[in-house]
Amino acid sequence: MPNWTLSDGDLEAALALSATGELTLELRHADRVVVEPSRLGLRAAHEDLGEGLEFAGLSERRVEESYQTVTGKRREHRYVAREWTLSFTKGGHRLDLQVRIGGHGVAYRYVVPWTGPVTVIDEISEYVVPADARAVLLPYENGRCDYEEIHRHATVATAEPILYGYPSLFQTGDTWLLITESNLDSGYAGSRLRFDGRSFRLDLPDPYVTAASPLTTPWRTTIIGDLATIVESDLVTSLAAPSRVEDTSWIKPGAAAWSWWSDGPSTRDLDAQKRWVDFAAAHGWPYLLADAGWNKEWMPELIAYARDRGVGVWLWSHWQHVDTELEHREKLALWKEWGAAGVKIDFTESDGQDRMRWFDAILAATARLQLMVVFHGGTIPRGTERTWPQFMTAEAVKGAEWIKPKPGKEPLYPATHYLSLAFTRNVQGPMDFTPCTFTGVRAISAGFELALSVLFESGIQHFADSIEAYEAGPEALRLLSAVPAAWDETRLLSGDPADHIVLARRSGGEWYVGAGVSGEARTLTVPLGFLGDGTRGEWTAEIYRDAPGDRILTETVTVSAGDKLDLAVAPNGGFTLHFRREIS
């Protein structure tokens, strides 16, 4: 039986071709099997390329890329990998399997050349994760694009046999692996995983997908290593196509004031929106999001008012209102003429190929018009922020809109929900959770809620509570007036997706640390080695922590690189640290 072992460092991909011409892939990390032999292949309309395959050749190349992104957990990226292309034939037909190992992960994709358009009716790709592996899985509601669920913590053996959305997180022994996909465009459909009690089988939302020859699938991507490797990974971004926007100087991450969460009717009121503009300007937030209900009769006035105060305005739209080239010219171009900074496009609810064609079109149109874009009510990013840097964030999360205050309402999700997201969904790409809702019906403390401004990465960070709520907590507002929305470096200091997280992020010469716990009160230790650059310089640390009455207490201490901070944390509580180097 032909087999090939592809390796780079401590990662190995073992491929085998059975006597009946079926391909399997096994993944190993430091000699531990983390994915057991799993089927590969696909069935096209012109040929079943899942069996009867014969090996036809192997080539290898080295991939080295350095690139920048405007947003993300870091902005300078370096990707080095080895890539192998294994060619297989069946009769007069061919299937190429491209495998990459690098960037702390293994990725593969199929390339199908033919004489005409290629139609895929089934993809056989699967992941057989050891049955005793720990699993953090997102139920995916069948029939629609739904990433707004709460993660389930189980083992593979006890997981329910249903559909699960990307990314899926597993732990086997000391090794963690996160399974997802990257580089999706109109040539394919977004997939998910169907668990049958043994394997996680790739599931397509459409009866078939079709593209010009050669059809190329997205990268089937597995990030492998310790938990810090997972959280800090930029592999999904690195596997995406290079930027199609040459000049990115107009793309500016930042915080946005947003009135819809706290006062829905305010979106229809020009004077109310002006008040929110004034609030944003007073606290250094560069944007206002005018959500559903804004009026075209007064919007140019609001944009001009905001411009005079250094605030850009984002406009909400239903995706069906901007789903043709004519509407791109008549609406997007008009909004740009008014001076809009960007558009929030909602209810994109599909992973199907037709919706991917729409994404390609709207991303090209907003790039051409120099409009930033946010997507809601739809799918996850799959490296989109690299290819289309004006894409700032996407929802695809059970966010703060689910905990809007209402008399008698109980918390909808537990503290573990926030932790799960930091280790799964936000690893995938920017996430518009709309955090820091202190008046929300929540299971976490004010200190943990404030820490979400650091824990959750989003190119546009929509702070969702009311002006009155923020002004009633000046300590929290002080931090929210300073915290960046894009980062130069991210480091996981400690954590577990069901227990706690301590995460450090750097912007320029300043560091921020966000922390939160699920469950009982305890003391968390923050090692400060990340502050070191070869010297033990002094730093001022502002500490934002829980105080009685669900409020925030602040204090300032002086620390040195290499020190540690031991901080008491309330039940389901958290804290935020802001470090500035002291100038002597």
C-alpha positions as CSV (number, residue, x, y, z in Angstrom):
1,M,0.0,0.0,0.0
2,P,1.6,3.3,-1.1
3,N,2.2,5.7,1.8
4,W,3.9,9.0,2.4
5,T,5.1,10.7,5.6
6,L,5.3,14.5,5.2
7,S,6.9,16.3,8.1
8,D,8.3,19.6,9.3
9,G,9.5,19.9,12.9
10,D,7.3,18.1,15.3
11,L,4.3,17.9,12.9
12,E,3.7,14.9,10.6
13,A,1.1,14.1,8.0
14,A,1.0,10.5,7.1
15,L,-0.9,9.7,3.9
16,A,-1.9,6.3,2.7
17,L,-3.5,4.9,-0.5
18,S,-5.4,1.7,0.0
19,A,-5.6,-1.2,-2.3
20,T,-9.0,0.1,-3.5
21,G,-7.5,3.5,-4.2
22,E,-8.9,5.3,-1.1
23,L,-6.8,8.1,0.5
24,T,-6.4,8.6,4.2
25,L,-4.6,11.1,6.3
26,E,-3.2,10.8,9.8
27,L,-1.8,13.7,11.8
28,R,0.9,13.4,14.5
29,H,2.3,16.0,16.9
30,A,5.6,15.1,18.8
31,D,4.9,11.4,17.9
32,R,1.4,11.5,19.3
33,V,-1.5,10.7,16.9
34,V,-3.9,13.6,17.2
35,V,-6.0,12.8,14.1
36,E,-6.4,9.1,13.3
37,P,-6.5,7.9,9.7
38,S,-9.2,9.9,8.1
39,R,-10.7,9.7,4.6
40,L,-9.9,12.2,1.9
41,G,-11.3,12.8,-1.6
42,L,-14.4,14.1,-3.3
43,R,-17.0,13.1,-5.8
44,A,-17.4,15.2,-8.8
45,A,-20.1,15.0,-11.4
46,H,-17.7,13.8,-14.0
47,E,-16.0,11.2,-11.8
48,D,-15.9,9.7,-8.3
49,L,-12.5,10.9,-7.0
50,G,-12.9,9.2,-3.6
51,E,-11.9,5.7,-4.7
52,G,-10.0,3.9,-7.4
53,L,-7.2,6.5,-7.3
54,E,-3.7,5.7,-8.6
55,F,-0.6,7.7,-7.6
56,A,0.8,9.8,-10.4
57,G,3.5,12.0,-8.9
58,L,4.8,14.1,-6.1
59,S,6.3,17.6,-6.0
60,E,7.5,19.8,-3.2
61,R,8.1,23.5,-2.7
62,R,8.8,26.0,0.1
63,V,6.4,28.7,1.0
64,E,7.7,31.9,2.6
65,E,5.5,35.0,2.9
66,S,5.7,38.2,4.9
67,Y,2.6,40.4,4.9
68,Q,0.8,43.0,6.9
69,T,-2.8,43.3,8.0
70,V,-4.6,46.4,9.3
71,T,-6.5,44.5,12.0
72,G,-6.1,41.4,14.1
73,K,-4.1,39.8,16.9
74,R,-1.0,41.1,15.2
75,R,-0.3,43.2,12.1
76,E,3.1,41.9,11.0
77,H,3.0,38.3,9.8
78,R,5.5,35.7,8.7
79,Y,4.5,32.4,7.3
80,V,6.9,29.6,6.4
81,A,5.7,26.2,5.3
82,R,6.6,23.2,3.2
83,E,4.1,22.3,0.5
84,W,3.7,19.0,-1.2
85,T,1.4,18.3,-4.2
86,L,0.4,14.7,-4.6
87,S,-1.2,13.9,-8.0
88,F,-3.7,11.0,-8.4
89,T,-5.5,9.7,-11.5
90,K,-8.5,7.7,-12.2
91,G,-9.0,6.8,-15.8
92,G,-8.4,10.0,-17.7
93,H,-9.2,12.2,-14.7
94,R,-6.9,13.8,-12.1
95,L,-7.1,14.9,-8.5
96,D,-4.3,16.9,-6.9
97,L,-3.9,17.0,-3.1
98,Q,-1.9,20.0,-1.8
99,V,-0.6,19.6,1.8
100,R,1.1,22.3,3.8
101,I,2.9,21.9,7.1
102,G,4.0,25.2,8.8
103,G,2.7,28.0,10.9
104,H,2.1,25.5,13.7
105,G,-0.4,23.6,11.6
106,V,-1.3,21.2,8.8
107,A,-3.6,22.3,5.9
108,Y,-4.7,20.5,2.8
109,R,-6.9,21.3,-0.2
110,Y,-8.0,19.7,-3.5
111,V,-7.4,20.9,-7.0
112,V,-9.5,19.3,-9.7
113,P,-8.6,20.0,-13.3
114,W,-11.0,19.0,-16.1
115,T,-12.0,20.0,-19.6
116,G,-14.9,22.2,-18.4
117,P,-16.5,23.5,-15.3
118,V,-16.1,21.2,-12.3
119,T,-19.1,20.3,-10.2
120,V,-18.5,18.7,-6.7
121,I,-21.5,16.8,-5.4
122,D,-19.8,15.5,-2.2
123,E,-16.5,16.0,-0.3
124,I,-15.4,13.0,1.6
125,S,-12.9,14.9,3.9
126,E,-13.2,13.8,7.6
127,Y,-11.4,14.1,10.9
128,V,-11.2,11.1,13.2
129,V,-10.2,12.6,16.5
130,P,-9.4,10.1,19.4
131,A,-12.5,9.2,21.3
132,D,-11.1,10.2,24.6
133,A,-10.2,13.7,23.4
134,R,-11.7,16.7,25.1
135,A,-13.9,18.7,22.7
136,V,-15.3,22.2,22.6
137,L,-17.9,22.2,19.9
138,L,-20.4,24.7,18.5
139,P,-23.8,23.3,17.5
140,Y,-24.8,24.4,14.0
141,E,-28.5,24.6,13.4
142,N,-29.4,22.6,10.4
143,G,-31.1,24.5,7.6
144,R,-29.5,28.0,8.1
145,C,-26.2,29.6,8.8
146,D,-26.1,29.8,12.5
147,Y,-23.0,30.5,14.6
148,E,-25.0,32.0,17.4
149,E,-25.0,29.1,19.8
150,I,-23.3,28.2,23.0
151,H,-20.3,25.8,22.9
152,R,-20.7,22.4,24.3
153,H,-17.8,20.9,26.4
154,A,-17.6,17.1,26.2
155,T,-15.4,14.4,24.9
156,V,-15.5,13.1,21.4
157,A,-17.0,9.8,22.7
158,T,-19.9,11.7,24.4
159,A,-20.5,14.4,21.8
160,E,-24.0,14.4,20.3
161,P,-24.0,13.3,16.6
162,I,-25.1,16.6,15.0
163,L,-23.7,19.3,12.8
164,Y,-21.0,21.5,14.4
165,G,-19.7,24.8,13.1
166,Y,-16.1,25.9,12.8
167,P,-13.8,26.2,14.5
168,S,-13.8,23.0,16.6
169,L,-11.3,22.6,19.5
170,F,-9.9,19.4,20.8
171,Q,-7.4,18.3,23.4
172,T,-5.7,14.9,23.3
173,G,-3.0,14.5,25.9
174,D,-1.0,17.7,26.1
175,T,-1.8,18.6,22.5
176,W,-4.6,20.9,21.4
177,L,-5.9,21.1,17.9
178,L,-8.3,23.5,16.3
179,I,-10.1,22.4,13.1
180,T,-11.4,24.9,10.6
181,E,-11.1,26.2,7.1
182,S,-9.5,29.1,5.3
183,N,-9.5,31.0,2.0
184,L,-13.1,30.6,1.0
185,D,-14.4,32.5,-2.0
186,S,-17.1,32.2,-4.7
187,G,-15.4,29.1,-6.1
188,Y,-16.9,27.0,-3.3
189,A,-19.3,26.9,-0.3
190,G,-18.6,27.3,3.4
191,S,-18.6,23.9,5.1
192,R,-19.2,22.6,8.6
193,L,-18.7,19.2,10.3
194,R,-21.2,16.4,10.7
195,F,-20.4,14.1,13.6
196,D,-21.5,10.5,13.2
197,G,-20.2,9.3,16.6
198,R,-16.8,8.4,15.2
199,S,-15.7,11.0,12.7
200,F,-16.3,14.6,12.0
201,R,-17.2,14.6,8.3
202,L,-17.1,17.7,6.2
203,D,-20.7,18.8,5.2
204,L,-21.6,21.2,2.4
205,P,-24.7,23.3,2.6
206,D,-25.5,23.0,-1.1
207,P,-26.4,19.9,-3.2
208,Y,-23.4,20.7,-5.3
209,V,-20.8,23.4,-5.9
210,T,-19.3,24.3,-9.2
211,A,-16.4,26.4,-10.5
212,A,-14.3,26.8,-13.6
213,S,-11.5,24.3,-14.0
214,P,-9.3,23.8,-12.1
215,L,-11.6,23.9,-9.1
216,T,-9.7,24.6,-5.9
217,T,-11.3,24.0,-2.5
218,P,-10.6,26.0,0.6
219,W,-7.8,24.9,2.9
220,R,-8.9,22.2,5.4
221,T,-6.9,23.6,8.3
222,T,-5.7,22.2,11.6
223,I,-3.8,24.3,14.1
224,I,-1.8,22.0,16.4
225,G,0.3,22.7,19.6
226,D,-0.3,23.9,23.1
227,L,-3.1,26.2,24.0
228,A,-1.0,29.3,23.5
229,T,-0.2,28.1,20.0
230,I,-3.9,27.9,19.2
231,V,-4.9,31.3,20.7
232,E,-1.9,33.2,19.1
233,S,-2.2,31.5,15.7
234,D,-2.5,33.5,12.5
235,L,-2.6,30.4,10.3
236,V,-6.1,31.0,9.1
237,T,-5.0,34.5,7.9
238,S,-1.8,33.2,6.4
239,L,-3.6,30.6,4.2
240,A,-5.9,33.2,2.8
241,A,-5.2,34.9,-0.6
242,P,-3.0,38.0,-0.5
243,S,-4.5,41.5,-0.2
244,R,-6.4,42.8,-3.2
245,V,-6.3,46.3,-1.9
246,E,-3.1,48.2,-2.7
247,D,-3.7,51.4,-0.7
248,T,-4.9,50.7,2.9
249,S,-4.2,54.1,4.3
250,W,-7.9,54.9,4.5
251,I,-8.7,51.8,6.6
252,K,-8.7,52.7,10.3
253,P,-9.6,50.3,13.2
254,G,-11.2,51.8,16.2
255,A,-14.1,51.9,18.7
256,A,-17.6,52.9,17.8
257,A,-20.5,54.3,19.8
258,W,-23.7,52.3,19.1
259,S,-27.1,53.3,20.4
260,W,-29.2,50.4,19.2
261,W,-28.5,48.0,22.1
262,S,-29.5,50.4,24.8
263,D,-32.1,52.5,23.0
264,G,-33.5,50.9,19.8
265,P,-35.7,53.9,18.8
266,S,-32.8,56.3,19.0
267,T,-31.6,55.1,15.6
268,R,-34.5,56.9,14.0
269,D,-33.8,60.2,15.8
270,L,-31.3,62.7,14.4
271,D,-30.9,64.6,17.6
272,A,-30.2,61.3,19.6
273,Q,-27.6,60.3,17.0
274,K,-25.9,63.7,17.3
275,R,-25.7,63.2,21.1
276,W,-24.0,59.9,20.5
277,V,-21.6,61.6,18.1
278,D,-20.7,64.1,20.8
279,F,-20.2,61.3,23.3
280,A,-17.9,59.4,20.9
281,A,-15.9,62.6,20.2
282,A,-15.5,63.4,23.9
283,H,-14.0,59.9,24.6
284,G,-11.8,59.5,21.5
285,W,-13.9,56.9,19.8
286,P,-13.5,57.5,16.1
287,Y,-16.8,56.1,14.9
288,L,-20.6,56.1,15.4
289,L,-22.7,53.2,14.0
290,A,-26.1,54.3,12.8
291,D,-28.1,51.1,12.9
292,A,-31.4,50.1,11.3
293,G,-33.9,52.9,11.2
294,W,-31.7,55.8,10.1
295,N,-33.3,58.2,7.6
296,K,-31.8,59.2,4.3
297,E,-33.4,62.6,4.7
298,W,-31.2,63.5,7.6
299,M,-28.2,61.2,7.3
300,P,-26.1,63.7,5.2
301,E,-26.5,66.2,8.0
302,L,-25.5,63.7,10.7
303,I,-22.4,62.7,8.7
304,A,-21.4,66.3,8.3
305,Y,-22.0,67.0,12.0
306,A,-19.9,64.0,12.9
307,R,-17.1,64.9,10.5
308,D,-16.8,68.3,12.1
309,R,-16.1,66.5,15.4
310,G,-13.7,64.0,14.1
311,V,-16.1,61.1,14.1
312,G,-16.9,58.8,11.1
313,V,-20.3,57.3,10.6
314,W,-21.1,53.7,9.7
315,L,-24.5,52.9,8.0
316,W,-26.5,49.8,8.6
317,S,-28.1,47.9,5.6
318,H,-29.9,44.7,5.0
319,W,-27.8,42.6,2.5
320,Q,-30.7,42.3,0.1
321,H,-30.6,46.1,-0.3
322,V,-27.1,46.0,-1.7
323,D,-27.1,42.7,-3.6
324,T,-26.8,43.9,-7.2
325,E,-24.3,45.9,-9.1
326,L,-26.9,48.6,-9.7
327,E,-27.5,49.0,-5.9
328,H,-23.7,49.1,-5.4
329,R,-23.6,52.1,-7.8
330,E,-26.8,53.8,-6.5
331,K,-26.6,53.2,-2.8
332,L,-23.0,52.4,-1.8
333,A,-21.7,55.2,-4.0
334,L,-24.3,57.6,-2.7
335,W,-23.4,56.8,0.9
336,K,-19.7,57.3,0.1
337,E,-20.6,60.6,-1.5
338,W,-22.3,61.6,1.8
339,G,-19.0,60.8,3.5
340,A,-19.9,57.5,5.3
341,A,-16.9,55.7,6.7
342,G,-18.3,52.2,6.3
343,V,-21.3,49.9,6.1
344,K,-22.6,47.3,8.5
345,I,-24.4,44.7,6.3
346,D,-26.9,42.4,8.1
347,F,-28.8,39.1,7.8
348,T,-26.4,37.4,5.3
349,E,-27.5,34.1,6.7
350,S,-26.0,31.5,4.4
351,D,-22.8,29.5,3.9
352,G,-23.9,28.5,0.4
353,Q,-21.9,29.2,-2.7
354,D,-24.4,31.8,-4.0
355,R,-23.9,33.9,-0.9
356,M,-20.1,33.5,-1.3
357,R,-20.5,35.1,-4.8
358,W,-22.3,37.9,-3.1
359,F,-19.5,38.3,-0.6
360,D,-16.9,38.5,-3.4
361,A,-19.0,41.2,-5.2
362,I,-19.7,43.3,-2.1
363,L,-16.1,43.1,-0.9
364,A,-14.8,44.2,-4.3
365,A,-17.4,47.1,-4.4
366,T,-16.6,48.4,-0.9
367,A,-12.8,48.2,-1.7
368,R,-13.3,50.2,-4.9
369,L,-15.4,52.9,-3.1
370,Q,-13.1,52.9,0.0
371,L,-15.8,51.9,2.4
372,M,-15.0,49.7,5.4
373,V,-17.4,46.8,6.0
374,V,-18.8,44.8,8.9
375,F,-21.0,41.7,8.3
376,H,-23.7,40.6,10.7
377,G,-26.2,37.7,10.9
378,G,-24.0,35.4,8.9
379,T,-20.9,33.4,8.6
380,I,-17.4,33.4,10.1
381,P,-14.4,35.0,8.5
382,R,-11.9,32.6,6.9
383,G,-8.9,34.9,6.5
384,T,-11.0,37.6,4.9
385,E,-9.1,40.4,6.7
386,R,-6.0,39.5,4.7
387,T,-7.5,39.4,1.3
388,W,-9.9,42.3,1.8
389,P,-8.4,44.5,4.5
390,Q,-11.4,46.9,4.6
391,F,-13.3,44.0,6.2
392,M,-13.1,44.9,9.8
393,T,-15.2,42.3,11.7
394,A,-18.1,39.9,11.6
395,E,-20.7,38.8,14.1
396,A,-21.2,35.0,13.8
397,V,-21.3,34.8,17.6
398,K,-23.9,34.7,20.4
399,G,-23.0,38.2,21.4
400,A,-24.3,40.9,23.7
401,E,-27.6,41.5,21.8
402,W,-28.8,38.3,23.5
403,I,-28.4,39.8,27.0
404,K,-30.2,43.1,26.5
405,P,-31.9,44.1,29.8
406,K,-35.5,43.1,30.3
407,P,-37.5,42.8,33.6
408,G,-37.3,39.3,35.0
409,K,-34.7,38.1,32.5
410,E,-32.1,35.6,33.7
411,P,-28.5,35.3,32.3
412,L,-28.8,33.5,29.0
413,Y,-25.3,32.1,28.9
414,P,-22.7,31.1,31.6
415,A,-19.2,32.6,32.2
416,T,-17.7,29.7,30.2
417,H,-19.3,31.1,27.1
418,Y,-16.9,34.1,27.1
419,L,-14.0,31.8,27.7
420,S,-15.0,29.4,24.9
421,L,-15.1,32.2,22.4
422,A,-11.6,33.4,23.3
423,F,-10.2,29.9,22.5
424,T,-12.4,29.2,19.4
425,R,-14.4,31.8,17.5
426,N,-12.0,34.7,18.1
427,V,-9.0,32.6,17.0
428,Q,-10.8,32.2,13.7
429,G,-10.8,36.0,13.0
430,P,-12.3,39.3,14.2
431,M,-15.5,38.9,16.2
432,D,-18.2,41.6,16.7
433,F,-19.5,40.6,20.2
434,T,-20.3,44.2,21.0
435,P,-18.9,44.0,24.6
436,C,-18.8,46.0,27.7
437,T,-22.6,46.1,28.4
438,F,-22.5,46.7,32.1
439,T,-26.3,46.9,32.3
440,G,-26.8,43.6,30.5
441,V,-28.3,40.5,32.1
442,R,-25.0,38.7,32.5
443,A,-23.4,35.9,34.5
444,I,-20.0,37.6,34.7
445,S,-18.9,40.5,36.9
446,A,-18.2,44.1,35.8
447,G,-14.5,43.4,35.9
448,F,-14.8,40.5,33.6
449,E,-17.1,42.5,31.3
450,L,-14.6,45.3,31.1
451,A,-11.8,42.8,30.3
452,L,-13.7,41.8,27.1
453,S,-12.4,45.0,25.5
454,V,-9.0,43.3,25.5
455,L,-10.0,39.6,25.4
456,F,-12.2,40.0,22.3
457,E,-10.5,41.2,19.1
458,S,-12.5,43.1,16.5
459,G,-11.3,45.7,14.0
460,I,-14.3,47.9,14.9
461,Q,-15.1,47.4,18.6
462,H,-18.8,48.4,19.1
463,F,-19.2,49.4,22.8
464,A,-22.9,48.8,23.2
465,D,-24.1,50.2,26.5
466,S,-25.8,53.6,27.1
467,I,-24.2,56.9,27.5
468,E,-25.7,57.0,31.0
469,A,-24.2,53.6,31.9
470,Y,-20.7,54.6,30.8
471,E,-20.8,57.9,32.5
472,A,-22.0,56.2,35.7
473,G,-18.7,54.2,35.6
474,P,-15.9,56.7,34.9
475,E,-13.3,54.2,35.8
476,A,-14.4,51.8,33.1
477,L,-14.9,54.6,30.6
478,R,-11.3,55.7,31.2
479,L,-10.1,52.4,29.9
480,L,-12.6,52.2,27.1
481,S,-11.3,55.6,25.9
482,A,-7.8,54.2,25.6
483,V,-8.0,50.6,24.6
484,P,-7.0,49.9,20.9
485,A,-9.1,47.8,18.5
486,A,-6.1,46.4,16.6
487,W,-2.9,44.8,18.0
488,D,0.7,44.3,17.3
489,E,1.2,41.2,19.4
490,T,-0.9,38.7,21.4
491,R,0.2,36.3,24.1
492,L,-1.8,33.8,26.1
493,L,-0.3,33.9,29.6
494,S,-2.5,31.1,31.0
495,G,-5.9,29.7,30.5
496,D,-8.4,26.9,29.9
497,P,-11.6,27.2,27.8
498,A,-13.8,26.1,30.7
499,D,-11.9,27.7,33.6
500,H,-10.0,31.0,33.1
501,I,-8.0,33.1,30.7
502,V,-5.1,35.6,31.1
503,L,-4.3,37.2,27.8
504,A,-1.8,40.0,27.0
505,R,-1.9,42.2,23.9
506,R,0.5,44.9,22.8
507,S,-0.2,48.1,20.8
508,G,2.9,50.1,20.0
509,G,4.8,50.4,23.3
510,E,1.9,49.7,25.6
511,W,0.5,46.4,26.9
512,Y,-2.9,45.4,28.0
513,V,-3.9,42.3,29.9
514,G,-7.5,40.9,30.1
515,A,-8.5,38.2,32.5
516,G,-11.6,36.3,33.5
517,V,-12.6,33.2,35.4
518,S,-15.6,30.9,35.4
519,G,-16.7,29.7,38.8
520,E,-15.3,30.3,42.3
521,A,-13.2,33.2,43.5
522,R,-9.5,32.7,43.3
523,T,-6.1,34.4,42.9
524,L,-4.7,34.7,39.4
525,T,-1.0,35.2,38.8
526,V,0.1,37.4,35.9
527,P,3.8,36.8,35.0
528,L,5.2,40.0,33.5
529,G,8.0,38.5,31.4
530,F,6.3,39.8,28.3
531,L,7.3,43.3,29.3
532,G,10.9,42.5,28.9
533,D,13.0,43.5,25.9
534,G,16.4,42.8,27.3
535,T,16.2,45.3,30.2
536,R,14.2,45.4,33.4
537,G,12.7,48.8,32.9
538,E,10.0,50.1,35.2
539,W,6.4,50.1,34.1
540,T,3.3,51.8,35.4
541,A,0.4,49.3,35.7
542,E,-3.2,50.6,35.9
543,I,-5.3,47.9,37.4
544,Y,-9.1,47.7,36.8
545,R,-10.8,45.1,39.1
546,D,-14.1,44.3,40.6
547,A,-15.4,46.3,43.5
548,P,-18.5,45.8,45.7
549,G,-21.8,46.7,44.0
550,D,-20.8,45.4,40.6
551,R,-18.5,48.3,40.1
552,I,-14.9,48.9,39.0
553,L,-12.0,49.8,41.3
554,T,-8.8,51.2,39.9
555,E,-5.3,51.4,41.3
556,T,-1.9,52.1,40.0
557,V,1.4,50.2,40.9
558,T,4.9,50.2,39.5
559,V,6.3,46.9,38.3
560,S,9.4,45.7,36.4
561,A,9.7,43.2,33.6
562,G,10.1,39.7,35.1
563,D,7.9,40.5,38.1
564,K,4.5,39.0,38.7
565,L,1.2,40.3,39.9
566,D,-1.1,38.2,42.1
567,L,-4.6,39.5,41.9
568,A,-7.7,38.3,43.7
569,V,-10.7,37.6,41.4
570,A,-14.3,37.5,42.4
571,P,-16.6,34.6,41.4
572,N,-17.1,34.8,37.6
573,G,-14.9,37.9,37.8
574,G,-12.0,39.4,36.0
575,F,-9.6,42.3,35.6
576,T,-7.8,44.4,33.1
577,L,-4.3,45.8,33.3
578,H,-2.8,48.6,31.3
579,F,1.0,48.9,31.2
580,R,3.0,52.0,30.2
581,R,6.7,52.3,30.4
582,E,7.9,54.8,32.9
583,I,10.1,57.6,31.5
584,S,13.0,58.5,33.7
